[in-house]
Amino acid sequence: METAVRLDLNLTVLVLNDNAYGMIKWKQNASHFDKFGLDLKNPDFVAYAQSYGAKGYRVTAADEFSKILQECLHGSERGVKLIEVPVDYTWANMILDKELPGIINDIMPATKPRISYSLSMASNVPQTVDEVPSPTRGTSATPSSKLDSVKAEHPQTVDGVEESSAVSNEQETLAPDVVAKEVPENFESKHEESEVKLYPMYLANRAMTPNSQLEVINKYTNKVAARCAMASPADIHNAVAAAEKALPAMAAMASYERKAVLEKVVDEVKARFEEFAHALCVEAGKPIRDSRGEVQRLIDTFTIAAEESVRIYGEYAPLDISERCKGYQSLVRRFPIGPVSMISPFNFPLNLAAHKIAPALAVGCPFVLKPASRTPLGALLLGEILSRCNLPEGAFSILPCSRDAADLFVTDDRFKLLSFTGSPTIGWDMKARAGKKKVVLELGGNAACVVEDIVPDLETIVERIIHGAFYQSGQSCISVQRVYIREELYETVSSALVAKASTLVKGDPSDEKTFIGPLISESDAKRIEGWVNEAVKGGARVLTGGKRDGAFYDATILEDVSPEAQVHTEEVFGPTMELASYKDYKTAIANVNQSKFGLQAGVFVADLNKAFYAFEQLDVGGVCINDAPSMRIDSQPYGGVKDSGLGREGVRYAMEDMTELRVMLLRNAGQLA
C-alpha cells in the first residue's frame, strides 16, 4: 500500500474481510480457544489505507458495492483505493474465482444477495479492531469512517488533509517523454538497506528516475553514498509548464488546506527526524548534533508557514481624499505571484530549501526547486513527503541538474520570482539575466562582532563567538569572521577564545562528540589554507589552528591581519576568525562597515545608547545585541545589503515577496437610493 501510494499508481485493492483475526481473538477470550502462540486482532483496513494517503471505502450495504467498485475502476480520479467488503468464510474464494469477473463486467444480480447475507451475518461476529499500524514512513493515521456515498460532496480525509476541488481531475498529462520517466513499479525504495541508495527526482509531484547520473559523496569517507536522478533541460521545461498550469488550482486552495499540507510535512519530518539528520550528516559532512539542529529548524520553518498561511491579511483604505474622490473606498488583498524558481545551497540544504518551499506553499505558489548538486538528499526527502500531500498536479518539482541545464531557472519568463541562495558572483549574474521577474538574493558575508563590554559574562561571550565562528566548520553566510575587542579587554577575551578553540573536537561527523567536520570538499579546504598562508606572509599571526588534513581545516584564529588579505575582505566560508583591538567604540562600528558585505553583525554592549547607535549606524541587514552575528531565528526578516543580497527571507517576509497586492476600488458602495 505504501509503495503504491508513493509511486502514484492507479490501483484498486479489494479486501474480502472474513474477520478471521477477530474470530480467533473472540474464541481465545470467550471459549478458551488455544492461542497457539498467537495474539491477533482484526485490523481496520480502511484506516490502514487512509494512513498511507490512499482512499478507503467500507461497504455497508449491498447496493454500495457496485457503485463503489465502478467508481474506483472506471471513475475519472486516479490513485490508490481500497474497498473492504465483510464476507463469510465460504464466500471469499467464490468471489475471487467466480463473482469478481462478473462485477467488473457490470453483472451484479447474483452477487447482491450474497453481499446482503454476509453483511447480515457480520453483525453476529464480535469485532476486535487493532490500532492502525504505524506506517513505515511516519504518516499519522486517521480514524476510519464509513462511506455513505461515493459522490464528490463526501470527500475522504487523509492525515487531516481534505481532498479539495482545487485538485483538478482533468489536468492535462505531461508530455509522453516525461511520463515515460516515471518511477517503475519495481523501483527499489531508497529506504531499503543497500550499499548505494537511489533517489528519484520529482517532476510535477511525481517521482522520476530517468537516470542515476548524480553521485552524492559521503564527505567524511569520500565514498559514493547515494545516487540521484539528474534532470535534463527538457525535464525542467516540462516542470515549468506544469507549474504554470497548476497556478489556478494552487491559488484556489483554501487557507486551511494549505495549512494542512504544511502541517503534514511537519508531522512526517518529526516521525523521520533521525533519517533526515543522518542523510544531512552524510551528504554535507555536518556533525550529527548540528544536523539534528537543522532538522529542528526545518520543522520550525514549516510550522511558522502553517501558522502564517491563515494570516494573509488585507487592508481596507478610504479613498475619499478630495472632492474628486468622493464616495470611493478600497480593499487590498495579496494574490500568489505565480510560479517560483528556487535554487538552494549546499551548506543548509534542508532549512534553506524550507525557507523557499514553505512560504510558497503557504501562499499558493507552484514552484520548481534546484537543490545543490553536492547535497540534494534532504530536498528529495521533502519531495517524497510532498508527493503524498494533497496538492494539485504540477504544484512542485524538485530537480537536481547541472549548472548548464539550470539556465531555465534564471531566464524562463514563465517564472515570476527567482529565489537564490549562494555566492555573490553567481547571484548577481543571475539577477542580470533574470529578465522581468522579481529576484530575491541571499548571498555571502564576512560577519563581524564587536566586544565593547563583558556582558553577561566572559564564558557566554566566548561560547557564542566560538560557536558562531566554527559551527559546521564555518560554512555559514553569517559565520563570525572578524572580531573587534575593546583594548582593555583584548588580552582576556582573546586568550579565552584561543583556549576554547583549541579544545574543539575534529573528526567523523557521525560521532556525537565531533564539533569540526570536513569541509564540503578538499578543494575548499585548500583554498582556505592558501588564504591563511597569504595572510601570514602579510604579517598575520596564527594563534591556534592553521593546519589542513585533506578536507579538514583546523579551527583557526588569527591576529594582526592586513586589511588587504583575502581572509579579511572576502567570505572565507570556513573555520577561520581574525581578532583585532580598538580604542573607540565609534571606530569599531566604522570598521565593521568597512566591508563590501552587509548581512549581520553582533555587538556585546551594556549601554542601551550604544546598542541603538550600533543598530542605526551599522550597514547590515541584522544587528544582534549581546550575541554573535551568527544567530538567526527562522521567523525574523533575514537578508543583507551591499554584496550580501537583495530582499528578505524569513517566512512571513518571503510570503510577501511571493504575493502581489491587488486593489479593488468601490464607488458609492453601501449607498442606497
WOSUL-V790055 format. One record per residue. PSI is psi in whole degrees, 0 to 359 (999 if undefined). OMEGA is omega as a letter, one per 30 degrees, with the letter a starting at -180 (* if undefined). NEAR is the number of other C-alpha atoms within 10 Angstrom. Layout:
{{PSI & OMEGA & NEAR} {PSI & OMEGA & NEAR}}
//
This chain:
{{311 & a & 19} {318 & a & 17} {319 & l & 14} {318 & l & 17} {315 & a & 20} {324 & a & 20} {4 & l & 23} {47 & l & 21} {153 & l & 17} {95 & a & 14} {135 & l & 17} {126 & a & 18} {126 & l & 14} {118 & l & 15} {116 & l & 16} {99 & a & 18} {102 & l & 20} {8 & l & 20} {34 & a & 22} {318 & l & 15} {317 & l & 19} {322 & l & 20} {317 & l & 18} {314 & a & 21} {319 & a & 23} {316 & a & 19} {327 & l & 14} {318 & a & 17} {318 & a & 12} {328 & a & 9} {15 & l & 10} {36 & l & 10} {134 & a & 12} {129 & a & 11} {340 & a & 13} {33 & l & 7} {7 & a & 6} {147 & l & 11} {80 & a & 10} {147 & l & 18} {160 & a & 19} {119 & a & 19} {155 & l & 19} {98 & a & 19} {327 & a & 21} {312 & l & 24} {325 & l & 25} {313 & l & 25} {315 & a & 27} {327 & a & 27} {338 & l & 27} {1 & l & 27} {7 & l & 28} {168 & l & 26} {139 & a & 23} {134 & l & 26} {137 & l & 29} {123 & a & 23} {125 & a & 20} {354 & l & 18} {150 & a & 14} {320 & a & 19} {338 & a & 15} {328 & a & 19} {311 & a & 22} {315 & a & 18} {315 & a & 13} {314 & a & 20} {318 & l & 22} {319 & l & 15} {318 & a & 14} {320 & a & 24} {324 & a & 15} {1 & a & 11} {170 & a & 11} {339 & a & 10} {122 & l & 13} {169 & l & 15} {186 & a & 17} {127 & l & 25} {148 & l & 25} {131 & l & 24} {122 & l & 23} {124 & a & 19} {117 & l & 22} {129 & a & 24} {164 & l & 23} {175 & a & 21} {321 & a & 14} {337 & a & 9} {341 & a & 16} {310 & l & 17} {324 & a & 11} {318 & a & 11} {325 & l & 17} {319 & a & 12} {325 & a & 10} {318 & a & 11} {322 & a & 17} {315 & l & 16} {323 & l & 12} {323 & l & 14} {314 & a & 18} {328 & l & 14} {19 & l & 9} {29 & l & 12} {98 & a & 13} {340 & a & 17} {319 & a & 10} {338 & a & 11} {332 & a & 19} {315 & l & 16} {322 & a & 13} {320 & l & 16} {316 & l & 23} {317 & l & 17} {315 & a & 14} {320 & l & 19} {323 & l & 19} {325 & l & 15} {334 & a & 13} {328 & a & 17} {342 & l & 10} {349 & a & 8} {121 & l & 14} {129 & a & 13} {128 & l & 17} {111 & a & 18} {123 & l & 15} {165 & l & 13} {148 & l & 14} {128 & a & 20} {143 & l & 14} {122 & l & 13} {152 & a & 16} {340 & a & 11} {9 & l & 14} {10 & a & 16} {130 & l & 24} {143 & a & 20} {155 & l & 21} {135 & l & 19} {144 & a & 15} {156 & l & 21} {143 & a & 13} {150 & a & 12} {120 & l & 17} {335 & a & 13} {157 & l & 13} {11 & a & 16} {161 & a & 11} {336 & a & 10} {3 & l & 8} {71 & a & 11} {152 & l & 15} {147 & l & 22} {127 & a & 20} {118 & l & 26} {35 & l & 22} {3 & a & 16} {107 & a & 21} {137 & l & 16} {129 & a & 17} {154 & l & 19} {348 & l & 15} {337 & l & 18} {105 & a & 19} {138 & l & 15} {357 & a & 13} {26 & l & 9} {137 & l & 14} {144 & a & 10} {160 & l & 11} {168 & l & 17} {148 & a & 11} {325 & a & 8} {335 & l & 11} {316 & a & 17} {325 & a & 13} {342 & a & 13} {2 & a & 16} {148 & a & 20} {126 & a & 21} {164 & a & 13} {332 & a & 11} {18 & l & 8} {133 & a & 13} {121 & a & 15} {140 & a & 15} {354 & l & 15} {354 & l & 12} {145 & a & 8} {122 & l & 9} {162 & a & 12} {315 & l & 9} {120 & a & 14} {149 & l & 18} {124 & l & 23} {130 & l & 24} {162 & l & 30} {171 & a & 31} {117 & a & 29} {118 & a & 32} {49 & l & 27} {353 & a & 26} {143 & l & 26} {131 & a & 25} {141 & l & 24} {73 & l & 23} {342 & a & 19} {182 & l & 15} {47 & a & 15} {329 & a & 13} {119 & l & 21} {130 & l & 20} {121 & a & 24} {135 & l & 21} {115 & a & 21} {347 & l & 25} {313 & a & 24} {342 & a & 12} {22 & l & 14} {158 & l & 12} {121 & a & 16} {333 & a & 19} {164 & l & 22} {148 & a & 21} {153 & l & 25} {143 & l & 22} {133 & a & 23} {145 & l & 27} {168 & l & 17} {324 & l & 16} {321 & l & 14} {316 & a & 22} {318 & l & 25} {314 & l & 16} {326 & l & 20} {319 & l & 28} {318 & l & 30} {319 & l & 17} {320 & l & 28} {318 & l & 31} {319 & a & 21} {330 & a & 19} {347 & a & 28} {311 & a & 22} {318 & a & 19} {322 & l & 22} {315 & a & 26} {333 & a & 20} {349 & a & 14} {136 & l & 20} {158 & a & 17} {318 & a & 19} {331 & l & 16} {318 & l & 23} {319 & l & 25} {319 & a & 24} {321 & l & 21} {313 & a & 25} {321 & l & 28} {327 & l & 22} {320 & l & 25} {315 & l & 24} {312 & a & 21} {317 & a & 17} {321 & l & 18} {320 & l & 24} {317 & a & 18} {335 & a & 17} {31 & a & 17} {307 & a & 16} {326 & l & 15} {314 & l & 17} {316 & a & 22} {316 & a & 24} {326 & l & 22} {318 & l & 22} {318 & l & 28} {320 & a & 24} {309 & a & 25} {331 & a & 24} {349 & a & 30} {20 & a & 30} {129 & l & 34} {143 & a & 30} {326 & l & 26} {319 & l & 19} {325 & l & 19} {317 & l & 26} {323 & l & 20} {321 & l & 14} {323 & l & 21} {319 & l & 25} {322 & l & 18} {323 & l & 19} {315 & l & 26} {315 & l & 24} {317 & a & 18} {315 & l & 26} {327 & l & 29} {315 & l & 21} {316 & a & 21} {320 & l & 30} {318 & l & 28} {318 & a & 17} {339 & a & 19} {336 & l & 28} {15 & l & 16} {37 & l & 12} {87 & a & 17} {157 & l & 10} {206 & a & 13} {141 & l & 10} {135 & a & 12} {123 & l & 13} {142 & a & 14} {5 & a & 15} {65 & a & 14} {348 & l & 11} {175 & a & 9} {324 & l & 7} {333 & a & 8} {15 & a & 12} {133 & l & 13} {0 & a & 17} {141 & l & 17} {173 & a & 18} {157 & l & 16} {136 & a & 14} {129 & l & 15} {160 & l & 15} {138 & l & 18} {148 & l & 17} {137 & a & 25} {331 & a & 25} {192 & l & 26} {138 & a & 29} {132 & l & 28} {130 & a & 28} {133 & l & 23} {118 & a & 24} {157 & a & 27} {179 & a & 20} {338 & a & 20} {327 & l & 24} {69 & a & 23} {340 & l & 23} {300 & a & 30} {328 & l & 25} {332 & l & 24} {319 & l & 25} {324 & a & 24} {350 & l & 24} {315 & a & 27} {311 & a & 26} {314 & l & 28} {325 & l & 29} {315 & l & 30} {324 & a & 27} {326 & a & 32} {348 & l & 31} {33 & l & 31} {124 & l & 30} {155 & a & 34} {158 & l & 30} {123 & a & 27} {133 & l & 26} {108 & l & 25} {160 & l & 25} {136 & a & 23} {334 & a & 20} {342 & a & 21} {65 & a & 28} {349 & a & 31} {317 & a & 28} {316 & l & 24} {323 & l & 28} {326 & l & 23} {321 & l & 21} {320 & l & 19} {321 & l & 25} {317 & l & 21} {314 & a & 20} {329 & a & 22} {342 & l & 24} {7 & l & 21} {163 & a & 21} {80 & a & 22} {149 & l & 27} {150 & l & 26} {131 & a & 27} {2 & a & 29} {329 & a & 31} {153 & l & 31} {140 & l & 30} {111 & a & 29} {98 & l & 31} {139 & a & 30} {168 & l & 24} {164 & l & 16} {321 & a & 12} {315 & a & 9} {336 & a & 16} {5 & a & 18} {328 & l & 15} {331 & l & 19} {333 & a & 27} {315 & a & 24} {341 & a & 19} {122 & a & 18} {352 & l & 15} {336 & l & 18} {139 & l & 27} {350 & l & 21} {136 & l & 25} {121 & l & 24} {114 & a & 26} {136 & l & 30} {125 & a & 22} {209 & a & 20} {150 & l & 19} {319 & a & 19} {312 & a & 11} {318 & a & 12} {312 & a & 23} {328 & l & 19} {320 & l & 11} {316 & a & 19} {321 & a & 20} {334 & a & 11} {3 & a & 13} {349 & l & 22} {223 & a & 14} {351 & a & 13} {154 & l & 20} {146 & a & 17} {131 & l & 23} {125 & a & 22} {125 & l & 26} {106 & a & 26} {212 & a & 26} {184 & l & 29} {165 & l & 33} {70 & a & 28} {142 & a & 29} {154 & l & 30} {134 & l & 30} {129 & l & 29} {94 & l & 26} {324 & a & 24} {156 & l & 19} {95 & a & 16} {128 & f & 15} {335 & l & 13} {167 & a & 9} {318 & a & 14} {318 & a & 14} {317 & l & 14} {312 & a & 22} {315 & a & 21} {317 & a & 16} {320 & a & 17} {316 & l & 23} {315 & l & 23} {316 & a & 20} {329 & a & 26} {323 & a & 32} {356 & l & 27} {133 & a & 23} {47 & l & 28} {34 & l & 28} {9 & a & 25} {68 & l & 21} {144 & l & 24} {337 & a & 25} {25 & l & 25} {140 & l & 35} {120 & a & 33} {330 & a & 31} {131 & l & 27} {122 & l & 25} {121 & a & 23} {132 & l & 25} {139 & a & 20} {316 & a & 15} {339 & a & 13} {356 & a & 15} {310 & a & 17} {317 & a & 13} {311 & a & 12} {315 & a & 20} {319 & l & 20} {319 & a & 12} {321 & l & 17} {317 & l & 22} {316 & a & 19} {317 & a & 14} {316 & a & 14} {327 & a & 22} {344 & a & 15} {354 & a & 10} {132 & a & 16} {129 & l & 15} {138 & l & 19} {211 & a & 16} {120 & a & 21} {342 & l & 26} {351 & l & 19} {130 & a & 14} {337 & a & 11} {347 & a & 15} {134 & l & 18} {319 & l & 24} {111 & l & 25} {185 & l & 30} {155 & l & 27} {170 & a & 26} {335 & l & 25} {159 & l & 18} {328 & l & 18} {325 & l & 12} {321 & l & 19} {319 & l & 23} {322 & l & 17} {313 & l & 13} {317 & l & 23} {317 & l & 19} {320 & l & 14} {320 & l & 17} {316 & l & 26} {322 & l & 15} {317 & l & 16} {320 & l & 24} {318 & l & 19} {332 & l & 13} {6 & l & 15} {357 & a & 13} {153 & l & 18} {136 & l & 17} {114 & a & 18} {329 & l & 19} {152 & l & 17} {218 & l & 17} {14 & a & 20} {144 & l & 15} {143 & l & 15} {95 & a & 11} {236 & l & 15} {2 & l & 18} {144 & l & 24} {132 & a & 26} {152 & l & 26} {118 & a & 29} {133 & l & 22} {130 & a & 25} {158 & l & 23} {167 & a & 20} {41 & a & 16} {135 & l & 23} {141 & l & 17} {343 & l & 13} {351 & a & 11} {146 & a & 18} {329 & l & 17} {346 & l & 27} {318 & a & 19} {332 & a & 18} {174 & l & 17} {113 & a & 21} {317 & a & 25} {47 & l & 26} {177 & a & 30} {63 & l & 30} {148 & a & 27} {139 & l & 27} {146 & l & 23} {145 & l & 21} {151 & l & 18} {160 & l & 20} {159 & l & 19} {322 & a & 13} {132 & a & 11} {317 & a & 18} {324 & l & 13} {320 & l & 11} {317 & l & 24} {320 & l & 22} {323 & l & 14} {322 & l & 16} {319 & a & 23} {347 & l & 17} {68 & a & 13} {148 & l & 19} {352 & l & 14} {162 & l & 26} {67 & a & 28} {291 & l & 28} {160 & l & 31} {152 & l & 33} {147 & l & 26} {120 & l & 25} {111 & a & 22} {142 & a & 20} {338 & a & 15} {122 & a & 11} {322 & l & 10} {320 & l & 10} {326 & l & 16} {315 & l & 17} {329 & l & 13} {315 & l & 14} {316 & a & 24} {320 & a & 20} {334 & a & 11} {335 & a & 12} {129 & a & 19} {71 & a & 23} {170 & l & 22} {336 & a & 22} {140 & l & 22} {123 & a & 23} {109 & a & 19} {129 & a & 20} {38 & l & 23} {163 & l & 24} {159 & a & 32} {355 & a & 28} {1 & a & 24} {128 & l & 18} {128 & l & 15} {135 & a & 11} {354 & l & 20} {352 & a & 16} {157 & l & 14} {129 & a & 18} {125 & l & 20} {177 & a & 23} {181 & l & 25} {177 & a & 21} {225 & a & 16} {358 & a & 21} {353 & l & 26} {190 & a & 27} {126 & a & 21} {183 & a & 19} {140 & l & 22} {193 & a & 26} {128 & a & 21} {305 & a & 29} {326 & a & 24} {326 & l & 16} {324 & l & 22} {324 & l & 29} {319 & l & 19} {331 & a & 20} {8 & l & 28} {161 & l & 20} {144 & l & 13} {139 & l & 12} {134 & a & 12} {139 & l & 14} {117 & l & 11} {132 & a & 15} {125 & l & 14} {122 & l & 15} {31 & l & 11} {136 & l & 11} {1 & a & 8} {122 & l & 7} {144 & a & 5} {999 & * & 3}}
//
